[in-house]
């Protein structure tokens, strides 16, 4: 999904009307395609196509570089192509590979820094962040000793979610004008 300007849509509609009229031998003179008439068509299209809550509720999908990972009702994974009804606009920057493993991540970083329960929690939280919604309304706080891997884990999370999908939470700026508009369309907020 990407945003289109009214001007570009107006131009597309004008070309479409002219092409259709020529195909049907009902030539509409370019003089009849005035800006006012095209604006009326655009206004009607906005009403017809509006889906105000399309991006609010996300189904159980993760949109990745090579397709969509779907989780069915019983938690099984299905991989396929994106569908328009997915209303996905937060593409993760990696490709899905069902056989991929992360042995170095686990053995050299995670298992050195935390116990099995925390490892499981961290992996589930990464999955939650990839979904792009926080239904349990929880924060993840990484704390520990200096050099323990906290920043490295945060950088990996940022890389997995994708730089276009994240935004730094600047709590000291929250009362300033337009600060919260930076968060529109983002799925992960972070702070150091």
C-alpha positions in Angstrom: 0.0 0.0 0.0 1.2 3.4 -0.8 -0.3 6.9 -0.8 -1.2 8.5 -4.1 -1.8 12.2 -4.6 -5.1 13.6 -5.9 -3.3 15.0 -8.9 -2.0 11.6 -9.9 -5.4 10.0 -9.5 -7.0 12.8 -11.4 -4.6 12.2 -14.3 -5.2 8.5 -14.2 -9.0 8.9 -14.3 -8.7 11.4 -17.2 -6.6 8.9 -19.2 -8.9 6.1 -18.4 -12.0 8.0 -19.5 -10.4 9.0 -22.8 -9.2 5.5 -23.4 -12.6 3.9 -22.7 -14.4 6.5 -24.8 -12.1 5.8 -27.8 -12.6 2.0 -27.4 -16.3 2.4 -27.4 -16.3 5.0 -30.2 -17.9 7.5 -27.9 -15.3 10.2 -28.3 -15.3 12.5 -25.3 -13.5 15.7 -26.3 -10.7 16.6 -24.0 -12.5 19.9 -23.6 -15.3 18.1 -21.7 -12.8 16.7 -19.2 -12.5 19.8 -17.1 -10.8 20.0 -13.7 -14.2 20.6 -12.1 -15.7 17.4 -13.6 -12.6 15.4 -12.7 -12.7 16.7 -9.2 -16.3 15.6 -9.0 -15.2 12.1 -10.1 -12.4 12.1 -7.5 -14.9 13.2 -4.8 -17.2 10.3 -5.6 -14.3 7.9 -5.7 -13.2 8.9 -2.2 -16.6 8.1 -0.9 -16.8 4.8 -2.7 -13.3 3.6 -1.8 -13.0 4.8 1.8 -12.3 2.2 4.3 -11.6 4.2 7.5 -10.6 1.3 9.7 -8.6 -0.8 7.2 -5.2 -0.5 9.0 -6.5 -0.6 12.6 -7.1 -4.3 13.1 -4.4 -6.5 11.7 -4.9 -10.1 11.0 -2.4 -12.7 12.0 0.2 -12.0 9.3 3.7 -10.9 9.1 4.6 -9.2 5.7 8.1 -10.0 4.7 10.2 -9.2 1.7 9.3 -12.4 -0.3 5.6 -12.8 0.8 3.3 -13.1 3.8 3.6 -15.4 6.8 0.1 -16.3 7.9 -0.8 -17.9 11.2 -4.1 -19.9 11.1 -6.5 -20.4 13.9 -4.6 -23.3 15.4 -1.2 -21.6 15.1 0.1 -23.3 12.0 2.3 -21.3 9.6 1.3 -20.8 6.0 3.4 -18.8 3.6 2.1 -17.2 0.5 1.6 -14.0 -1.5 0.2 -10.8 0.0 -3.5 -10.2 -0.6 -5.2 -6.8 -0.9 -7.5 -7.6 2.1 -4.3 -8.0 4.3 -4.0 -4.2 4.3 -0.4 -4.6 5.1 1.9 -1.5 4.9 4.6 -2.5 7.4 7.0 -4.7 5.4 9.7 -6.5 7.4 13.0 -6.2 5.5 14.0 -9.8 5.5 12.9 -12.8 3.4 11.2 -15.8 5.0 13.1 -19.0 5.0 11.4 -21.9 6.8 14.7 -23.7 7.3 16.6 -20.7 8.6 18.2 -21.0 12.1 20.0 -18.5 14.2 22.7 -20.5 16.1 25.2 -17.7 16.6 22.5 -15.3 17.9 21.3 -17.9 20.4 24.7 -19.4 21.5 26.9 -16.2 21.5 24.4 -13.6 22.6 21.2 -14.8 24.1 22.1 -17.9 26.1 25.2 -16.1 27.4 23.1 -13.2 28.7 19.9 -14.8 30.0 18.2 -17.9 31.2 15.7 -20.1 29.2 12.6 -18.3 30.4 14.0 -14.9 29.4 15.2 -16.4 26.1 11.7 -17.6 25.4 10.2 -14.3 26.4 12.5 -12.3 24.2 11.7 -14.5 21.1 8.0 -14.2 21.8 8.4 -10.4 22.2 10.3 -10.2 18.8 7.3 -12.1 17.2 4.9 -9.7 18.8 6.8 -6.7 17.5 6.8 -8.2 14.0 3.0 -8.4 14.1 2.9 -4.7 14.6 0.4 -4.6 17.4 0.7 -4.8 21.2 -2.5 -6.5 22.3 -1.1 -7.4 25.7 0.0 -3.8 26.2 3.4 -4.6 27.5 6.8 -2.9 27.4 10.2 -4.7 27.0 12.9 -3.3 29.3 16.4 -4.6 28.8 18.5 -4.3 31.9 21.8 -5.8 32.9 25.5 -5.3 33.2 27.6 -3.1 30.9 28.7 -5.0 27.9 26.0 -7.7 28.4 24.4 -7.3 25.0 21.4 -5.0 25.6 22.3 -2.6 22.9 23.1 -5.4 20.5 19.7 -7.0 21.1 18.0 -3.7 20.5 19.9 -3.2 17.3 18.9 -6.7 16.1 15.2 -5.9 17.0 15.4 -2.7 15.0 16.9 -4.6 12.0 14.2 -7.3 12.1 11.3 -4.9 12.4 12.8 -2.5 9.7 13.9 1.0 10.0 10.8 2.3 8.2 8.6 0.7 10.9 10.3 2.0 14.0 10.6 5.4 15.8 12.6 6.6 18.8 10.3 7.4 21.7 11.6 10.8 22.9 9.7 11.2 26.2 11.2 14.6 26.9 9.6 15.9 23.7 6.1 14.4 24.0 4.5 17.7 24.9 5.9 19.5 21.9 3.8 20.1 18.8 3.8 17.4 16.1 6.0 15.0 18.2 3.4 12.2 18.3 2.8 12.5 14.5 6.2 10.9 14.1 4.7 7.7 15.4 2.0 7.3 12.7 2.3 4.0 10.9 5.2 2.8 13.1 5.0 -0.6 14.8 7.9 -0.3 17.3 9.0 2.5 19.5 12.4 2.4 21.2 14.3 4.5 23.7 17.9 4.3 25.0 
